[in-house]
């Protein structure tokens, strides 16, 4: 009996193909903050190891951190940005460096 009910009412329904409007996920940048104690080589290693930069681009970012106080490591969705910042902060702590990463919204 339930099959008859479904068949009777299927023909009565108007079906539209709804296309939900999706907006892209918000973007966040991970930044490294300058300090007076972390060696420049360690910063370059972090940028290569955790953000996939080559040594040349990592050096440019490291110099930006040194000269301007912070440098952008990369732009990601919120979860990925927060995870990368947390991993870098833990790695720095494990290696006895005060290097810090933060996450900043781009929206």
N, CA, C and O atoms as CSV, one atom per row, in Angstrom:
chain,resi,resn,atom,element,x,y,z
A,1,UNK,N,N,0.809,-1.191,0.000
A,1,UNK,CA,C,0.000,0.000,0.000
A,1,UNK,C,C,0.856,1.260,0.000
A,1,UNK,O,O,0.487,2.249,-0.634
A,2,UNK,N,N,1.975,1.247,0.687
A,2,UNK,CA,C,2.807,2.438,0.699
A,2,UNK,C,C,3.357,2.732,-0.685
A,2,UNK,O,O,3.584,3.900,-1.002
A,3,UNK,N,N,3.584,1.725,-1.527
A,3,UNK,CA,C,4.063,1.956,-2.881
A,3,UNK,C,C,3.028,2.718,-3.700
A,3,UNK,O,O,3.392,3.609,-4.467
A,4,UNK,N,N,1.746,2.387,-3.556
A,4,UNK,CA,C,0.691,3.084,-4.281
A,4,UNK,C,C,0.628,4.544,-3.850
A,4,UNK,O,O,0.442,5.431,-4.684
A,5,UNK,N,N,0.782,4.797,-2.551
A,5,UNK,CA,C,0.729,6.161,-2.028
A,5,UNK,C,C,1.837,6.999,-2.644
A,5,UNK,O,O,1.596,8.121,-3.089
A,6,UNK,N,N,3.051,6.458,-2.673
A,6,UNK,CA,C,4.169,7.203,-3.240
A,6,UNK,C,C,3.959,7.464,-4.720
A,6,UNK,O,O,4.255,8.557,-5.203
A,7,UNK,N,N,3.450,6.470,-5.450
A,7,UNK,CA,C,3.247,6.650,-6.888
A,7,UNK,C,C,2.183,7.696,-7.173
A,7,UNK,O,O,2.336,8.496,-8.096
A,8,UNK,N,N,1.095,7.702,-6.388
A,8,UNK,CA,C,0.020,8.663,-6.598
A,8,UNK,C,C,0.499,10.096,-6.400
A,8,UNK,O,O,0.063,11.000,-7.112
A,9,UNK,N,N,1.380,10.306,-5.450
A,9,UNK,CA,C,1.770,11.669,-5.120
A,9,UNK,C,C,3.021,12.147,-5.848
A,9,UNK,O,O,3.294,13.347,-5.879
A,10,UNK,N,N,3.755,11.261,-6.412
A,10,UNK,CA,C,4.956,11.683,-7.142
A,10,UNK,C,C,4.559,12.531,-8.341
A,10,UNK,O,O,5.215,13.529,-8.639
A,11,UNK,N,N,3.514,12.151,-9.016
A,11,UNK,CA,C,3.079,12.911,-10.181
A,11,UNK,C,C,2.556,14.288,-9.830
A,11,UNK,O,O,2.525,15.160,-10.698
A,12,UNK,N,N,2.142,14.521,-8.588
A,12,UNK,CA,C,1.598,15.803,-8.169
A,12,UNK,C,C,2.669,16.811,-7.777
A,12,UNK,O,O,2.386,18.003,-7.651
A,13,UNK,N,N,3.874,16.348,-7.587
A,13,UNK,CA,C,4.919,17.229,-7.099
A,13,UNK,C,C,5.612,17.945,-8.246
A,13,UNK,O,O,5.890,17.353,-9.288
A,14,UNK,N,N,5.881,19.192,-8.046
A,14,UNK,CA,C,6.679,19.948,-8.996
A,14,UNK,C,C,8.125,19.872,-8.528
A,14,UNK,O,O,8.445,20.236,-7.397
A,15,UNK,N,N,8.980,19.401,-9.400
A,15,UNK,CA,C,10.370,19.232,-9.034
A,15,UNK,C,C,11.194,20.257,-9.800
A,15,UNK,O,O,11.142,20.327,-11.028
A,16,UNK,N,N,11.946,21.039,-9.061
A,16,UNK,CA,C,12.861,22.000,-9.676
A,16,UNK,C,C,14.285,21.586,-9.356
A,16,UNK,O,O,14.579,21.066,-8.280
A,17,UNK,N,N,15.129,21.823,-10.286
A,17,UNK,CA,C,16.541,21.587,-10.013
A,17,UNK,C,C,17.074,22.814,-9.300
A,17,UNK,O,O,17.308,23.856,-9.913
A,18,UNK,N,N,17.258,22.681,-8.030
A,18,UNK,CA,C,17.755,23.797,-7.227
A,18,UNK,C,C,19.279,23.790,-7.256
A,18,UNK,O,O,19.916,22.763,-7.025
A,19,UNK,N,N,19.830,24.920,-7.535
A,19,UNK,CA,C,21.281,25.071,-7.507
A,19,UNK,C,C,21.611,25.998,-6.340
A,19,UNK,O,O,21.477,27.217,-6.445
A,20,UNK,N,N,22.034,25.416,-5.249
A,20,UNK,CA,C,22.350,26.274,-4.105
A,20,UNK,C,C,23.531,27.179,-4.441
A,20,UNK,O,O,24.482,26.780,-5.113
A,21,UNK,N,N,23.435,28.386,-3.959
A,21,UNK,CA,C,24.531,29.327,-4.184
A,21,UNK,C,C,25.557,29.121,-3.088
A,21,UNK,O,O,25.317,29.432,-1.921
A,22,UNK,N,N,26.683,28.601,-3.473
A,22,UNK,CA,C,27.759,28.339,-2.528
A,22,UNK,C,C,28.814,29.413,-2.667
A,22,UNK,O,O,29.214,29.771,-3.774
A,23,UNK,N,N,29.249,29.911,-1.558
A,23,UNK,CA,C,30.366,30.842,-1.628
A,23,UNK,C,C,31.625,30.104,-1.196
A,23,UNK,O,O,31.556,29.172,-0.393
A,24,UNK,N,N,32.748,30.506,-1.712
A,24,UNK,CA,C,33.987,29.815,-1.345
A,24,UNK,C,C,34.267,29.985,0.148
A,24,UNK,O,O,33.840,30.968,0.754
A,25,UNK,N,N,34.982,29.032,0.738
A,25,UNK,CA,C,35.279,29.151,2.170
A,25,UNK,C,C,36.157,30.367,2.455
A,25,UNK,O,O,36.946,30.792,1.611
A,26,UNK,N,N,36.010,30.905,3.631
A,26,UNK,CA,C,36.827,32.050,4.038
A,26,UNK,C,C,38.298,31.647,4.061
A,26,UNK,O,O,38.638,30.499,4.346
A,27,UNK,N,N,39.143,32.591,3.762
A,27,UNK,CA,C,40.586,32.339,3.730
A,27,UNK,C,C,41.268,33.007,4.924
A,27,UNK,O,O,40.868,34.076,5.385
A,28,UNK,N,N,42.294,32.344,5.395
A,28,UNK,CA,C,43.072,32.822,6.532
A,28,UNK,C,C,44.549,32.697,6.196
A,28,UNK,O,O,44.975,31.743,5.546
A,29,UNK,N,N,45.324,33.678,6.650
A,29,UNK,CA,C,46.765,33.585,6.428
A,29,UNK,C,C,47.464,33.220,7.725
A,29,UNK,O,O,47.090,33.657,8.813
A,30,UNK,N,N,48.490,32.404,7.563
A,30,UNK,CA,C,49.335,32.040,8.696
A,30,UNK,C,C,50.553,32.950,8.626
A,30,UNK,O,O,51.227,33.023,7.598
A,31,UNK,N,N,50.829,33.639,9.724
A,31,UNK,CA,C,51.967,34.549,9.763
A,31,UNK,C,C,52.937,34.114,10.860
A,31,UNK,O,O,52.537,33.625,11.916
A,32,UNK,N,N,54.214,34.308,10.578
A,32,UNK,CA,C,55.265,34.087,11.572
A,32,UNK,C,C,55.624,35.446,12.140
A,32,UNK,O,O,55.804,36.416,11.404
A,33,UNK,N,N,55.726,35.504,13.458
A,33,UNK,CA,C,56.070,36.747,14.144
A,33,UNK,C,C,57.555,36.782,14.469
A,33,UNK,O,O,58.162,35.758,14.782
A,34,UNK,N,N,58.123,37.965,14.392
A,34,UNK,CA,C,59.540,38.143,14.677
A,34,UNK,C,C,59.815,38.048,16.176
A,34,UNK,O,O,58.999,38.458,17.001
A,35,UNK,N,N,60.957,37.510,16.503
A,35,UNK,CA,C,61.476,37.561,17.874
A,35,UNK,C,C,62.986,37.721,17.758
A,35,UNK,O,O,63.559,37.558,16.680
A,36,UNK,N,N,63.613,38.037,18.862
A,36,UNK,CA,C,65.053,38.309,18.835
A,36,UNK,C,C,65.912,37.092,19.131
A,36,UNK,O,O,67.128,37.218,19.278
A,37,UNK,N,N,65.302,35.911,19.223
A,37,UNK,CA,C,66.058,34.752,19.666
A,37,UNK,C,C,66.099,33.592,18.681
A,37,UNK,O,O,67.083,32.852,18.656
A,38,UNK,N,N,65.071,33.412,17.876
A,38,UNK,CA,C,65.013,32.274,16.960
A,38,UNK,C,C,65.990,32.491,15.808
A,38,UNK,O,O,65.961,33.538,15.161
A,39,UNK,N,N,66.852,31.512,15.547
A,39,UNK,CA,C,67.803,31.644,14.435
A,39,UNK,C,C,67.086,31.708,13.078
A,39,UNK,O,O,66.055,31.069,12.869
A,40,UNK,N,N,67.647,32.477,12.191
A,40,UNK,CA,C,67.066,32.628,10.855
A,40,UNK,C,C,66.976,31.288,10.131
A,40,UNK,O,O,66.017,31.042,9.399
A,41,UNK,N,N,67.959,30.430,10.330
A,41,UNK,CA,C,67.968,29.122,9.681
A,41,UNK,C,C,66.776,28.272,10.132
A,41,UNK,O,O,66.219,27.507,9.344
A,42,UNK,N,N,66.392,28.410,11.401
A,42,UNK,CA,C,65.250,27.664,11.924
A,42,UNK,C,C,63.960,28.129,11.257
A,42,UNK,O,O,63.103,27.312,10.920
A,43,UNK,N,N,63.820,29.433,11.067
A,43,UNK,CA,C,62.637,29.987,10.400
A,43,UNK,C,C,62.550,29.461,8.969
A,43,UNK,O,O,61.477,29.058,8.520
A,44,UNK,N,N,63.657,29.465,8.264
A,44,UNK,CA,C,63.684,28.943,6.895
A,44,UNK,C,C,63.307,27.462,6.893
A,44,UNK,O,O,62.532,27.022,6.043
A,45,UNK,N,N,63.840,26.702,7.825
A,45,UNK,CA,C,63.507,25.275,7.922
A,45,UNK,C,C,62.010,25.075,8.150
A,45,UNK,O,O,61.409,24.202,7.523
A,46,UNK,N,N,61.402,25.856,9.022
A,46,UNK,CA,C,59.960,25.765,9.287
A,46,UNK,C,C,59.163,26.051,8.011
A,46,UNK,O,O,58.210,25.337,7.701
A,47,UNK,N,N,59.548,27.082,7.281
A,47,UNK,CA,C,58.825,27.451,6.057
A,47,UNK,C,C,58.932,26.365,4.989
A,47,UNK,O,O,57.975,26.107,4.259
A,48,UNK,N,N,60.081,25.742,4.904
A,48,UNK,CA,C,60.271,24.651,3.933
A,48,UNK,C,C,59.520,23.403,4.392
A,48,UNK,O,O,58.797,22.785,3.611
A,49,UNK,N,N,59.691,23.046,5.635
A,49,UNK,CA,C,59.140,21.801,6.180
A,49,UNK,C,C,57.613,21.802,6.274
A,49,UNK,O,O,56.975,20.817,5.903
A,50,UNK,N,N,57.025,22.884,6.760
A,50,UNK,CA,C,55.589,22.884,7.047
A,50,UNK,C,C,54.722,23.629,6.031
A,50,UNK,O,O,53.504,23.451,5.999
A,51,UNK,N,N,55.353,24.462,5.206
A,51,UNK,CA,C,54.564,25.246,4.261
A,51,UNK,C,C,54.941,24.992,2.805
A,51,UNK,O,O,54.362,25.595,1.901
A,52,UNK,N,N,55.895,24.116,2.572
A,52,UNK,CA,C,56.235,23.716,1.217
A,52,UNK,C,C,56.977,24.746,0.391
A,52,UNK,O,O,57.001,24.650,-0.836
A,53,UNK,N,N,57.580,25.727,1.037
A,53,UNK,CA,C,58.359,26.723,0.297
A,53,UNK,C,C,59.708,26.125,-0.091
A,53,UNK,O,O,60.236,25.245,0.590
A,54,UNK,N,N,60.245,26.617,-1.185
A,54,UNK,CA,C,61.619,26.240,-1.523
A,54,UNK,C,C,62.553,27.128,-0.695
A,54,UNK,O,O,62.103,28.135,-0.149
A,55,UNK,N,N,63.822,26.787,-0.590
A,55,UNK,CA,C,64.728,27.570,0.261
A,55,UNK,C,C,64.810,29.051,-0.119
A,55,UNK,O,O,64.993,29.905,0.749
A,56,UNK,N,N,64.678,29.353,-1.399
A,56,UNK,CA,C,64.770,30.753,-1.834
A,56,UNK,C,C,63.568,31.567,-1.357
A,56,UNK,O,O,63.734,32.651,-0.797
A,57,UNK,N,N,62.347,31.044,-1.579
A,57,UNK,CA,C,61.165,31.792,-1.142
A,57,UNK,C,C,61.085,31.831,0.383
A,57,UNK,O,O,60.619,32.816,0.956
A,58,UNK,N,N,61.537,30.764,1.041
A,58,UNK,CA,C,61.558,30.742,2.506
A,58,UNK,C,C,62.501,31.811,3.045
A,58,UNK,O,O,62.213,32.436,4.066
A,59,UNK,N,N,63.605,32.020,2.377
A,59,UNK,CA,C,64.563,33.051,2.797
A,59,UNK,C,C,63.961,34.443,2.642
A,59,UNK,O,O,64.154,35.302,3.502
A,60,UNK,N,N,63.239,34.669,1.560
A,60,UNK,CA,C,62.581,35.968,1.336
A,60,UNK,C,C,61.558,36.236,2.455
A,60,UNK,O,O,61.501,37.339,2.998
A,61,UNK,N,N,60.764,35.229,2.787
A,61,UNK,CA,C,59.770,35.387,3.854
A,61,UNK,C,C,60.455,35.614,5.199
A,61,UNK,O,O,60.030,36.464,5.981
A,62,UNK,N,N,61.511,34.856,5.465
A,62,UNK,CA,C,62.260,35.006,6.715
A,62,UNK,C,C,62.813,36.421,6.840
A,62,UNK,O,O,62.780,36.999,7.926
A,63,UNK,N,N,63.317,36.984,5.754
A,63,UNK,CA,C,63.835,38.360,5.793
A,63,UNK,C,C,62.711,39.364,6.039
A,63,UNK,O,O,62.918,40.377,6.707
A,64,UNK,N,N,61.532,39.087,5.504
A,64,UNK,CA,C,60.375,39.939,5.765
A,64,UNK,C,C,60.015,39.905,7.249
A,64,UNK,O,O,59.709,40.934,7.852
A,65,UNK,N,N,60.057,38.704,7.825
A,65,UNK,CA,C,59.798,38.564,9.267
A,65,UNK,C,C,60.816,39.383,10.049
A,65,UNK,O,O,60.460,40.105,10.980
A,66,UNK,N,N,62.063,39.269,9.672
A,66,UNK,CA,C,63.155,39.947,10.373
A,66,UNK,C,C,63.035,41.469,10.242
A,66,UNK,O,O,63.258,42.190,11.214
A,67,UNK,N,N,62.691,41.956,9.065
A,67,UNK,CA,C,62.677,43.404,8.806
A,67,UNK,C,C,61.341,44.074,9.135
A,67,UNK,O,O,61.319,45.221,9.583
A,68,UNK,N,N,60.232,43.371,8.917
A,68,UNK,CA,C,58.909,43.989,9.078
A,68,UNK,C,C,58.156,43.510,10.310
A,68,UNK,O,O,57.095,44.047,10.630
A,69,UNK,N,N,58.681,42.515,11.001
A,69,UNK,CA,C,58.040,42.035,12.214
A,69,UNK,C,C,57.171,40.808,12.031
A,69,UNK,O,O,56.870,40.105,12.996
A,70,UNK,N,N,56.766,40.548,10.796
A,70,UNK,CA,C,56.010,39.331,10.514
A,70,UNK,C,C,56.067,39.038,9.028
A,70,UNK,O,O,56.369,39.908,8.212
A,71,UNK,N,N,55.767,37.787,8.697
A,71,UNK,CA,C,55.768,37.364,7.301
A,71,UNK,C,C,54.689,36.319,7.074
A,71,UNK,O,O,54.408,35.499,7.948
A,72,UNK,N,N,54.094,36.357,5.904
A,72,UNK,CA,C,53.014,35.427,5.569
A,72,UNK,C,C,53.607,34.117,5.074
A,72,UNK,O,O,54.386,34.086,4.121
A,73,UNK,N,N,53.218,33.034,5.745
A,73,UNK,CA,C,53.677,31.685,5.382
A,73,UNK,C,C,52.827,31.095,4.269
A,73,UNK,O,O,53.336,30.389,3.398
A,74,UNK,N,N,51.521,31.388,4.299
A,74,UNK,CA,C,50.600,30.844,3.315
A,74,UNK,C,C,49.171,31.224,3.652
A,74,UNK,O,O,48.886,31.738,4.734
A,75,UNK,N,N,48.273,30.963,2.704
A,75,UNK,CA,C,46.848,31.259,2.860
A,75,UNK,C,C,46.075,29.955,2.714
A,75,UNK,O,O,46.283,29.195,1.769
A,76,UNK,N,N,45.171,29.708,3.678
A,76,UNK,CA,C,44.466,28.437,3.756
A,76,UNK,C,C,43.046,28.657,4.261
A,76,UNK,O,O,42.669,29.766,4.640
A,77,UNK,N,N,42.264,27.576,4.259
A,77,UNK,CA,C,40.982,27.615,4.943
A,77,UNK,C,C,41.265,27.644,6.448
A,77,UNK,O,O,42.387,27.380,6.880
A,78,UNK,N,N,40.245,27.966,7.234
A,78,UNK,CA,C,40.445,28.178,8.672
A,78,UNK,C,C,41.043,26.971,9.379
A,78,UNK,O,O,42.014,27.110,10.123
A,79,UNK,N,N,40.479,25.796,9.160
A,79,UNK,CA,C,40.967,24.601,9.867
A,79,UNK,C,C,42.417,24.295,9.538
A,79,UNK,O,O,43.208,23.964,10.422
A,80,UNK,N,N,42.755,24.405,8.282
A,80,UNK,CA,C,44.132,24.108,7.866
A,80,UNK,C,C,45.083,25.155,8.432
A,80,UNK,O,O,46.158,24.812,8.924
A,81,UNK,N,N,44.700,26.424,8.369
A,81,UNK,CA,C,45.555,27.493,8.902
A,81,UNK,C,C,45.799,27.299,10.395
A,81,UNK,O,O,46.932,27.402,10.863
A,82,UNK,N,N,44.733,27.016,11.138
A,82,UNK,CA,C,44.885,26.819,12.582
A,82,UNK,C,C,45.749,25.606,12.900
A,82,UNK,O,O,46.550,25.638,13.834
A,83,UNK,N,N,45.588,24.550,12.134
A,83,UNK,CA,C,46.394,23.343,12.358
A,83,UNK,C,C,47.863,23.610,12.073
A,83,UNK,O,O,48.728,23.217,12.855
A,84,UNK,N,N,48.151,24.275,10.961
A,84,UNK,CA,C,49.546,24.565,10.618
A,84,UNK,C,C,50.191,25.460,11.679
A,84,UNK,O,O,51.331,25.222,12.078
A,85,UNK,N,N,49.473,26.483,12.134
A,85,UNK,CA,C,50.018,27.376,13.159
A,85,UNK,C,C,50.302,26.598,14.445
A,85,UNK,O,O,51.347,26.788,15.067
A,86,UNK,N,N,49.388,25.734,14.839
A,86,UNK,CA,C,49.569,24.931,16.049
A,86,UNK,C,C,50.784,24.007,15.918
A,86,UNK,O,O,51.578,23.881,16.851
A,87,UNK,N,N,50.923,23.368,14.761
A,87,UNK,CA,C,52.048,22.454,14.543
A,87,UNK,C,C,53.373,23.202,14.624
A,87,UNK,O,O,54.321,22.726,15.249
A,88,UNK,N,N,53.441,24.370,13.996
A,88,UNK,CA,C,54.682,25.159,14.027
A,88,UNK,C,C,54.985,25.612,15.452
A,88,UNK,O,O,56.133,25.536,15.891
A,89,UNK,N,N,53.980,26.078,16.174
A,89,UNK,CA,C,54.206,26.536,17.551
A,89,UNK,C,C,54.696,25.388,18.438
A,89,UNK,O,O,55.580,25.584,19.272
A,90,UNK,N,N,54.132,24.201,18.264
A,90,UNK,CA,C,54.591,23.042,19.043
A,90,UNK,C,C,56.007,22.635,18.644
A,90,UNK,O,O,56.828,22.322,19.506
A,91,UNK,N,N,56.298,22.638,17.346
A,91,UNK,CA,C,57.626,22.293,16.857
A,91,UNK,C,C,58.665,23.270,17.402
A,91,UNK,O,O,59.754,22.865,17.810
A,92,UNK,N,N,58.325,24.552,17.407
A,92,UNK,CA,C,59.244,25.570,17.930
A,92,UNK,C,C,59.513,25.350,19.412
A,92,UNK,O,O,60.654,25.429,19.869
A,93,UNK,N,N,58.457,25.076,20.144
A,93,UNK,CA,C,58.599,24.844,21.583
A,93,UNK,C,C,59.463,23.612,21.853
A,93,UNK,O,O,60.326,23.638,22.731
A,94,UNK,N,N,59.233,22.533,21.100
A,94,UNK,CA,C,60.014,21.308,21.261
A,94,UNK,C,C,61.493,21.536,20.980
A,94,UNK,O,O,62.350,20.842,21.525
A,95,UNK,N,N,61.787,22.517,20.121
A,95,UNK,CA,C,63.169,22.825,19.760
A,95,UNK,C,C,63.706,24.030,20.526
A,95,UNK,O,O,64.731,24.604,20.156
A,96,UNK,N,N,63.013,24.406,21.588
A,96,UNK,CA,C,63.455,25.491,22.482
A,96,UNK,C,C,63.622,26.834,21.792
A,96,UNK,O,O,64.574,27.569,22.055
A,97,UNK,N,N,62.684,27.144,20.907
A,97,UNK,CA,C,62.671,28.451,20.242
A,97,UNK,C,C,61.342,29.136,20.536
A,97,UNK,O,O,60.310,28.469,20.611
A,98,UNK,N,N,61.352,30.456,20.703
A,98,UNK,CA,C,60.110,31.181,20.997
A,98,UNK,C,C,59.308,31.572,19.745
A,98,UNK,O,O,58.369,32.361,19.844
A,99,UNK,N,N,59.659,31.044,18.598
A,99,UNK,CA,C,58.987,31.390,17.354
A,99,UNK,C,C,57.485,31.126,17.465
A,99,UNK,O,O,57.071,30.073,17.951
A,100,UNK,N,N,56.671,32.085,17.014
A,100,UNK,CA,C,55.225,31.946,17.060
A,100,UNK,C,C,54.587,32.188,15.702
A,100,UNK,O,O,55.009,33.061,14.943
A,101,UNK,N,N,53.560,31.398,15.414
A,101,UNK,CA,C,52.710,31.599,14.245
A,101,UNK,C,C,51.337,32.012,14.746
A,101,UNK,O,O,50.876,31.557,15.793
A,102,UNK,N,N,50.698,32.874,13.986
A,102,UNK,CA,C,49.316,33.268,14.258
A,102,UNK,C,C,48.496,33.129,13.000
A,102,UNK,O,O,49.038,33.048,11.898
A,103,UNK,N,N,47.177,33.101,13.165
A,103,UNK,CA,C,46.249,33.014,12.053
A,103,UNK,C,C,45.486,34.326,11.966
A,103,UNK,O,O,44.964,34.816,12.967
A,104,UNK,N,N,45.422,34.897,10.759
A,104,UNK,CA,C,44.711,36.151,10.540
A,104,UNK,C,C,43.682,35.958,9.431
A,104,UNK,O,O,43.977,35.365,8.393
A,105,UNK,N,N,42.486,36.458,9.659
A,105,UNK,CA,C,41.421,36.368,8.673
A,105,UNK,C,C,41.688,37.332,7.518
A,105,UNK,O,O,42.181,38.439,7.730
A,106,UNK,N,N,41.365,36.914,6.314
A,106,UNK,CA,C,41.503,37.793,5.152
A,106,UNK,C,C,40.174,38.422,4.758
A,106,UNK,O,O,40.120,39.229,3.830
A,107,UNK,N,N,39.115,38.061,5.449
A,107,UNK,CA,C,37.786,38.625,5.119
A,107,UNK,C,C,37.440,39.813,5.948
A,107,UNK,O,O,36.364,40.388,5.785
